[in-house]
Each structure stands twice: as C-alpha cells, then as structure tokens.
Amino acid sequence: MKKVGDHNSFSRILFFCLALMLSFTTISFAQDVAKGKELFNSNCAACHKLDGNSTGPSLRGVVDRHDGDVEWLHKWIKSSSSLIKSGDARAVKLFEEWNKVVMNDFPGLSDEDIDNILAYTSEPKAEPAAATASARQGAQSGGDGVSDIIVLGALTVVLLLLVTMLFFVRKVLNKVIESNGLAKEIHTTIPIWKAFVKNQFLVIVSVFVLVLVGSYFVYGYMMQIGVDKGYEPVQPIHFSHKIHAGDNGIDCKYCHSSARSSKTSGIPSLNVCMNCHKNISEFTGDADKDYGKYTPEFYTGEIQKLYDAVGWDAAAQKYTGQEKPVKWVRIHNLPDFVYYNHSQHVNVAGLECQTCHGPVEDMEVMKQHSPLTMGWCIDCHRKTNVKMDDNEYYAKIHEELSKKYGVEKLTVAQMGGLECGKCHY
Amino acid sequence: MASNKKYWKSVEELNENSSIVETLRNNEFVEEIPTDEFLGDKNKLSSSSTTRRDFLKYVGFSTAAATLAACEGPVVKSIPYVVQPEEIIPGIADYYATTIADGFDFVNVLVKTREGRPIKIENNKLANAYSGANARVNASVLSMYDSLRLKQPKVEGKDVSWDEVDLRVRASLKDAKEKGGNIVLFTNTMASPSTDKLIEEFVTEYPTAKHIVYDAVSSSAALDAYEKAYGTRGLADYDFGKADVIVSVGADFLGDWQGGGYDSAYAKGRVPKNGKMSKHIQLEANMSLSGANADVRLPLTVAEQRAALVKLYNVVVGGGASASSTSSDEAIAKAAQQLKAAGSKGVVVTGLDDVNAQLVVLAINEALQSEAFLPEQTKYVRKGDAKAVSQLIKDMNAGNVHTLIMSGVNPVYTLADSASFVEGLKNVKTSVSFSLKEDETALSATIAAAAPHYLESWGDVMIHKGHYSVMQPTIRPLFDTRQFQEAILLWTGNNTAYYDYLKEVGKGFAADLTWNQLVHDGFAIVGENTAVNASADFSGAVSELARTKKEEGFELVLYTKTGMGDGQQANNPWLQEFPDPISRVSWDNYLTISRVDAENLGVKNYHVANGGLNGSYVNIEVNGVKLEKVPALIQPGQAVGTVGLAFGYGRKAALKEEMQVGVNAYKLYNNFDNVQSVKIEKASGDHEFACVQLQNTLMSRGDILKDTTLEIFNTKDAKEWNIFPMVSYDHEEVRAASVDIWESFDRSVGHHFNLSIDLNACTGCGACVIACHAENNVPVVGKSEIRRSRDMHWLRIDRYYSSEDTFAEDVDKKVNAKGFVETRSAFLTLEHPADNPQVAFQPVMCQHCNHAPCETVCPVAATSHGRQGQNHMAYNRCVGTRYCANNCPYKVRRFNWFSYAKNSEFDYNMNDDLGRMVLNPDVVVRSRGVMEKCSLCIQMTQATILKAKNEGRAVKPNEFETACSAACSSGAMVFGDVNEKASDVTKLAESDRAYHLLEHIGTKPNVFYHVKVRNI
C-alpha cells in the first residue's frame, strides 16, 4: 500500500510539473486557448482532429504548415468554397489533395474567434509527458506484482518456521511425559471415534444433520444449474460500457435502438459504432481517472479491432470493403420456449434498462446482473404496477379491471401477466 | 381351500407331450432373439480388444461426462450486421408484395420476411389484388429452401461457372444463326409482358428462333375455343359471385380448372343473404372439390357429360343437335330449365378437353348474356399449345432443332411421350434447361442452368387483361443462379440488367403509378376492358360434340390434386403430408374407383389393426402404356364406368427418398386429353395408404355438423334447423349450455377471442392447413407415422359423406328405425357412404373450450386457460402423460412421439440447415415427449396487442388475425374479439346459424360454426 501511495504522489508531481511547463509556454495566449478549444470542439471537431487526419487534415500546427499565413487561413475558414472558386492555387491544391471534400463555410466566426482557434491548434502536443507518465505507471504496477510475491514468500517462510517449531515442541513434551512415566494412563482411555460409534443417539442425530445439510447443498447446487447470474464472458472486442454509458453518458438506446420497437434489444451493428469512432480513433481518456489495469494503448488497440472488423482504413480515411463481422458472446440467454419482448418493457412500461441489467454504466466488462429465472420474472410481475397513463390501449381495460379488483392501480399479475401462454408459445 | 382345478392357457397344453408347450415354458420370447446379428461374426469378436469391463468403464465415463457437460451452459455467439440495412430491425417482420407465377399458380401475395429471410406467404389484401393463395402457394416458400435445388450451372453433369455457360450457348446460337438452324425457346406459361418483349427481341436477333409455350397440364382445348370465338389466345374469366345458377360440366373450378382462383368469389355467393344464395349443379366423373361443394351433384361418365352439354345448349340456345340419353336425363333437363330461368344470372363451365365442348359453353354463356361470364377480361395464365409441342417433338427427332432453351418445364417427366422427347434431345446440338432443380429434363439436357425461385426473382405478370402484377425478390439468391430473362437479355447482346428492363416495361403499363408504388402494391389496374363479340361456328360445334362417340372400356379422368397440382413442388414435405380434401389420403396418388366397379373387379379397401387403410393394387393400360401396381381407392361419388388418377406423383429425380411416392399419370396423358380409355385388371398385393380419416360418415350425429336446406332455412324458425341440446332445469327446458356446475369466469373484461367458421363459405381448399404449418412450425412426420395416426396437423379439415343421398335422410333413417333389429341394421348401413353422397367439410382445430376437459386432467398444470379465451399450452411444463389428449372430445391435441427436428429419421425440412430457415422465430420448435395443439395463434394476438400498446391506441376492430383466418380467402374463417362490439366476429357470434361443436357436453368452446345451408 505504501508503494502505491508513492506512485500516486509521484505521478501527481509529474503532472503538476507538466502543467506548469505548459502554462509557461502558452502563457501569452492563455485566454485565447481556452476559448479556442471551446470553439474548436463545437465547430471543427466533427471533421478535424488536432492530431491525425480525419475527414479533414490534422489541425495541430496548421499555422506553421501554412508558413504563418494567418490571413489566408482566415479566408479559407470563412469560405473555402469561394476561395477555391477564385482559383487560389494553394486552395485548389488542398481541395484536390483531400478528395474534393467541400469544407463548410463559417461566416459566423469572427476574426478573433479564428485567431483563438488557431492559437489552440498551435499548442504543442502534450503526448511525450503523458507517455512517460504511463510508462512510469506500467513500471510501478510491475513493481507491485513483485512486492506481492515477496510478501507472500516471507509469510510462507514464517508459517513453515512455526510449523517446524511446533513439531519440535511436541516432540520435546512427549519426551518429558515419557520420562515422567505418565504415558500408560493416557493410552487406557477409549478413542473418541469408538465412543461416538457406540453412542447410537449421537450417530442418528449426526446422520440426520448430515443428510439435511447435504440435501441443502445439493438442492442449492441443482437450483443454480443453468442460472448464469454473473456470467461475464471475454468478448472479442473489449467494449467498456463504463466508458460509453458511464463516462460519456451515451443513452443505452442510442446503440440498442431496437429495444424500443422490437423483441430483441439488438447488438448494435458496427456502422453504429462508426458514427462516433470515425473520428475517435484513439483513447485519450481522462487523466484523473483510474482505468484499472487498462492502459490508453490497450483501448486504442480495441478501437483498431473495430476498424479491422468494419474495414476502415484510418490513415486513408476510407472503407476498404474488407469486413470481418464480430462474433460477440451472447450474455443474456433465455431458453427457446420463453418469449420476451423488449419493447413491451422499455417502451410500453417505461422501465429503465438498469432494472434488469444492473448498473451497466459502472461495468467495465458487461455481465449478467439478474438471474433471469422464471421466479425472478414472476416476482416483478407481482409487485409492479402497470404504467397505463397516456396509453389509450389500457383505458377501457383499466377501468373495468380496477373496478373488478377494487384497486386504484393494477399490477402486471392482475392484468394477466402471470398466464402461462403470455410468455410460453 | 385350495382348488384342484387346473386351468389351461391353450388347447395345446392338454397334450402333455407337446414340444411347443415345453418350449414356450422355457422361452420368455417366442420369437428368436437375433443375437447372431451382433454375436455371429466370430472373427470380429475375437479380434476386438474391448472386454466387458472396458465396456462398462466407457459407459460409466461417458454418462458421467455427459452429466457434467450438461451442467455447463453452451456459449452462444451473436453476430450483428456490419452495416445494418435501414429497413431491417431484428425481431420485426417486413412484408413485401410480390406475385407467384410458376406456370401453374398465379396470384398476388404478401411475403413475410424476418431478418431477411422469407418465412410465410400471405394474401395481398389490397382492393383489386388478384388474391387467394391456395395450399400450394402457401407452401411455395418452403420450396425455396429445398436442399436438393440446383445450386450452380452444370454442363454435362459437371459444375461450371456462368461464364462457361455463356460461352457454350453464345457459340451455339451463333452457329445456329450462321447455318440457319432452328432455335426454340420452350417455356411454361409466364404471362409476362416484359419476357414476351424480350423474346421478341431475341427472335429479331436470331431470326430462326421461335417460342413454344407448354403447360404440363394443358388447357389447350379451351384456349383454342376462345381463340376461335374471340380472336386472341387466352381464356375467359368468370366471377361466380355474380351467378345465381352455376352449372359445371366436369370443371373443378374450385380446384385448378383453367388456372383456378375462383373460390373466393364463389364463396361470396354461397352465404345465404336475404334468403338467397347461388345454386350450384355439378356434373362430373371424379369427386372433385367443386362436386363436394355443389348443391346437386350428378355423377356422369364423360360421354354423358358431352350429351348433357348438348342438352343444355338445346334448351338455352335452341336448335342444336339430338343428344344420346344419359342416366340422369331428368336432372339434366331440370338443371337446363333452371339455367334458362336464371338468364343473365346463370353460368356454365366445362372441364372437358374438347374444343367443341368449350365452344358450346361459350355459346351458352353468350346466349344467357351471363353476368358471371367475362370474356372481355382475357386470362393469360395458360398459353400452352398442344399442337406446337407435338410438332416440336417431331422436329427434334427429325434433327431440325439446333438449339433448345427450356425454362420452367420438365417435359421428360410431364410428357406422355417423354421417350421420344429424350430421343429427340440427342439430335439437338445444345439444349439448356433453366430449372430450380436437377430434374429429369435438366439431367437430359446439355446444360442445366440453375434458376432462382420466384421469391428470389424480378418479374412481371399479366394475370388477366387489365391487371398488371410485379414480382420482386424477397431475399438475395441463395445459390449461384440466374434468371431466364437475365440470360436471354445477355444472349441477345443486350447489356441492360433485367431489373432496368423490367422497370421500363412496368412504367409503360402503369404510367400513373410511380415505380416504387407499383412494387409496393405488387400490382396495378391498367386500362378498361372493352366488350368483345363472339363469332364462331357454334352450331357446328354442337353437332360435332353430339357426334363424338363413347370409347370402349373404362374412362380414365386425369386430374390434379389440391396439394400437388402439376407436381413441380413434389419435394415439398408440407404438400406431401397435406391430406387430400376429398380422400383424406396423404403421401400418395391412387386410382379412384366407384364401389360398383370395385366390387366387379374384386378391388378391396379395408382397415387394419393399427388403424391404417389398405387397398388392392391394379394394373392399368392406356393405349399400350402400362402402369403396374397402382393402388386403388374406392371413392364415393365416382361415376360408374370411370376412374380417376392424379398428376404430379411418381417423380424420382431431385426428390428425397421419402417423397418418391405414387405413380406417374402423365404417362397416360396422350394428346393432352384428360380423358383416356383404360383397361383395368386387379393385381396381386395390397397398398398401405396414409389416410388421416377413417370414419367417412357422420352416423347422423347432428351436433357435429349441422346442415339444412335453403327452403327450411328461409321458412322455418331457427329452432327447427339449428337445434340446441336442452335440459330440464328448475322444471323448465333450457339450453344445455346455459346450465353450469362450474363457477364461470368473468369473460367480459379485456379481449375475448373467438373464431367463426362458416361451413357455407368453406370450400375445403386447405390453404389454412398449410398456413398453420408455416406459422406454427408444425413438424412433418412422414408416411408411416401418418398411417399410425400420428399426424401433427394442428388444423384438420374433416370431410363427411352422407350415408343416404343427403345428411337429412341419414337422420330420418336413424329416427325412424324401430326396435332393436331395425336400429342395429340402420346403424350398420349408416357406416357406409352412399354411392353419390352429400359432402361436407368442417375445419377442426383446438376449440379453446372455456370449460376445457383437457385442463382438468393435466397432472402438472401444463395446460391452462387465459383470460383472453385461449387455452394455453406450456410445452416446457408438459411431461407427456397424454391424459389431455385422451380427455379431449375434439381430438385436436397432438403428441410429439419423436424429436422431429434435427433427426435423420425424419429427413424433412427441419433436418437440414436450409429447410430450418423457414421456421418462425416467434414460435418454439417442440421437443420430444410433449403435447402440442392450436394456440389460436397467440403469438399473433399478442403481437397485435403489443403493436397497439406501442402506438398508444386501442386495438382496432377486426385487427386481430390468426394464420388460418388470414389465409382464408373465401371468408369462411373470421377471427376477432367478441368483447369488441364493432368487430365482425361479434356479429357472427350472434347469428342464428351459429352453433358449437358437441354443445351438449358443455365445454363452451371459443370456436363456433355456422349451419351449412344447401340450395336444393
């Protein structure tokens, strides 16, 4: 633990130094940069990245690339199309280099705004420091593993010593007894197991207890066969629900859109991933956050796996057509004889996904949260009231049934949600 | 006190020295146990290193391993789309409108697809759609997933690429063009304007080419007659809904007569409205669907039918010729008078393959100015030219055909003279056969070109004049196939894709619709039909018809079965297992023969101990062609002196072994005439039929199937013709169903489903049976299991014959029988159907009794009642005691004796990956040892409810459907919520024709029937 504390403070110092260094280098534009970042994210980030090409070229150091010709850049940003139309050689060349993709005009940006953005793009890359930090981190965590082994080893040695010592103590004591002539008396008593066998009452009671305990455990074992609560398989691509649904707050139904209308929630097709990942090709993450054993390189590697599957060439920014569909391991498996419909629960009943799937936004690796047994379904159907406000379908049946049962709100069970044929056909 | 009496088990025991008694005493098994089978091979035994102890170890370990493995759940992989198509949401069905045109069936349909695979055919319910999918069309989706389809093109039996086919064919076409060799395009009826245009262009490119159309089951005579009278080659259309008197002379217009598709209009006229319904008089030899539905049916030989036609002409038109006398002259004269009296409300049709007979019918209808007769609405669904086909075979044998390109035809199987066709093929330089399967013709042709199924193809169809339909693919082609049209385009030297070509043609027809709208609807109404005038030598035709002589011997009338049609779907297990509506026999064709003739020939039908039906074999000979060992079935209603035999069976090529059943009737189809003179002799041996209904009569049990006549229906109170069982309660006579020892459940809240079945509208076509198969994953069990009465049909259509001439007379006979002797003999005779019986159809599925006898006897509560009226069956709870089936008075529960999926013993569609693609993912495939039955399509009612909930609205009246009610194009089956006052089923439930099956037992079913009314 102590070592871990060391590492934290060490990296903190490192980051502090880095921040200090950065603030020194950019002190002259401090205000502009912050504003520029904001403007960049809202206007440019859809097509440009600071580092690495996207739909458009990488923007870090764009001023230097254009030999500091800020005036030309202003013109380009405000209306690249008119610049190209005017026959500006540099503009036409750039346009052709980038497959004649037209860049949006930004007449709304003031000169000051553009300056701020350019200032932001002129920031040097923070990567080297971050890289050292993560390298450090790797080394540190390696050290942790070694220390664990040492501690365990020492403990084993101590235990072994204790065992040997006890053995010798016993030997010595035996010798003492022998020398005092006490040994004979001890041997005349009946061994305890013989006494136990002779006492029939005890035997019957203990057999009874054993059978009860045994059947309790056997029953428990039998009841969990086929119940896969906590099933957490390794997936072909390490997809972190924690990062997507938790950190980034993406709505479940953005990716699992068919949960609203269909019986299956649907594993998102890869083109849905590419809606965002066309631009997010590497994991940047939050420096203050702990991602456990996963490094940014690891996550970036997983994004690369997505690109391989969908056939996206990140460097050339185009699809190669070489698709390799991903074989996900299905986690929630219902038997064939059960019919379950997501839209009934998500759309009609308005349940949160978390009700059955648990705190998915905290799950680094997705796992089965609920037992998915029939008892579990039935329990919920008994307790839950049907959400029938603003749904014309329920108007008549609610009126009639609530009168019949004399209740204000009907449970699913009262609506007929326990009938066999509602789920088994 | 102990007795000294000695008991003997058999006489043999009296003989103390008998060796048999001694043997039996020492042997538990009377029959020798065949130990030699596995112990006989001494060498193998001694060389084996497995000892008894080893064997036990293996058994022990494998059992333990299997047990352990069973505790671990399998890893299930899910593979999502890389790019999900916009219109596909996993779990939600998409529907596409398309049109089937396989040369035999032509109809607008909707195709239900799930995750991109078609799983069911439904009716296109848009107004004006040419709707009404029959059993074969419903089953056609399974034919696409046929594992024996031709998967890539083949040249001389070897797999090749399409490029090589192109090279070969182009070279051959070029050679033909240069040398002036004849090119023949030999196709089935496509009725496709774009294909016609294509072929025209092909002929322009290759001037020596010509197009010959061939229908396996020909309507050539009717086509010739129509052409003579109206100048174009086609068929007259009919609307039987507009007729008051329908006289059919040998035309099974509820079957496949002239392309079929008449039953929905016919059924409309059959439901009594304001005391009126149509009168249907059928004169025929075989018992057909139409005959079974007729009010008056006269069994006549074909010669008598010709005479009857002349008589009809004489009465209605006048003049004509003198006709020979028949066995029912009086009835024919009466029919003629009724027809004349009906005037424009009368109509006559005939199925005789005789140009003169067809001309006479046109003349009579013209003279009547029949409203039901629509000659201006030319039907194009049959175009086969018998003469041209005969000429082609001659040309081929003479070596006058250079290149033969076939599509959709299988002449090697379907031609009577197939031997000379095969001989002729040898003289053809290059022959190409576009075929779904490697059938007899594809095997004989040089090139077998793999063709796509209609669900994988683009196309257009002109079913009748003014009705243009489009065919669109509903799945990407499963195999390396190419459409005939695509190939012809390419070989003409036109590089347009057929889709673009079709689009151009389609736009030309339906100019006021966008292409998308046209494809969406699946059809368009194009142009007005102008009246046409008939001009032909009708009186000449009549005298010619009157002169036609009767031939010697039996008349063999060839027909098509409702399930099999022309036989192109013979590898479809659903259709093979589909029981024929009339004979109730599945997996076979057979010679239908009248009782009188059967007795004369010594032909017998009898039941054996396991409930199966056996029948004698006969040998038949037509014009020197012999068919041996044809099973004979005694058919009530068969005209004496005639026999019937169905097409479509006896195929061998590209058929699974189980489907290679029956005999090939096409061998006897000389000159494309469905009537042949035949010699019959009894052969040795008996045939085992797979017949699903052994009792043929009702034994006058009026509470199963109620029927009455229009006269009684109109004049008397409902109490007299729809008699309800009554009981005495509180010293008063009340309806039995109103008295209850059970505390009744309140059914007024929420939905309460009822299914109404109108016995007047039901023609027995069986579309619902196949629709139920497709919707509910009903397994196919095979011929030997069917014979053991283990069929799995959730929905069956019972067919009953009357024992006297009518069902009413059956009842009279029972009621009037006095004393023990008379009653006994009455009951014995009631078991046997009459020689010309009345026929009634009754679809029976689970009746969803509100007081269900099955529910009370289930020891594990696997079957229980839902509030919505459905009797639920939880398969996972069932332990297979079968108490429920024993206690069901309607016998609608079906037991899974075996696992029918993934079981090589049942090598049908559920045993291969391709065939399983047709399964409905919303319904579970039942495992061995559980009971199953109709669920009133609970998956569909639940889906309808959920749809309404999702959209936040109440369910609309008539929105609920079941597979059977949706498939029923005649309107006999209506499903819905009886708690919804505005739905049709509520009104039907209140009708005075409504009754429940076996009402006296008090089960209170949720399925109800309507009394059958006959217009006698």
Interface residues (C-beta under 8 A of the other chain):
Chain A: I225 G226 D228 Y231 P233 S258 S261 S262 K263 T264 G266 I267 P268 S269 L270 N271 V272 A309 V310 G311 E323 P325 V326 K327 W328 V329 R330 N333 P335 D336 F337 Y339 N341 S343 Q344 N347 V348 D390 N391 E392 Y393 Y394 A395 K396 I397 E400 L401 K404 G416 E419 C420 G421 K422 H424 Y425
Chain B: C71 G73 V75 V76 K77 S78 I79 P80 Y81 V82 V83 Q84 I89 P90 G91 I92 D746 S748 V749 G750 A862 S864 G866 R867 Q868 Q870 H872 M873 A874 Y875 N876 R877 D922 V923 V924 V925 S935 I938 Q939 Q942 I945 L946 A948 K949 N950 G952 R953 A954 V955
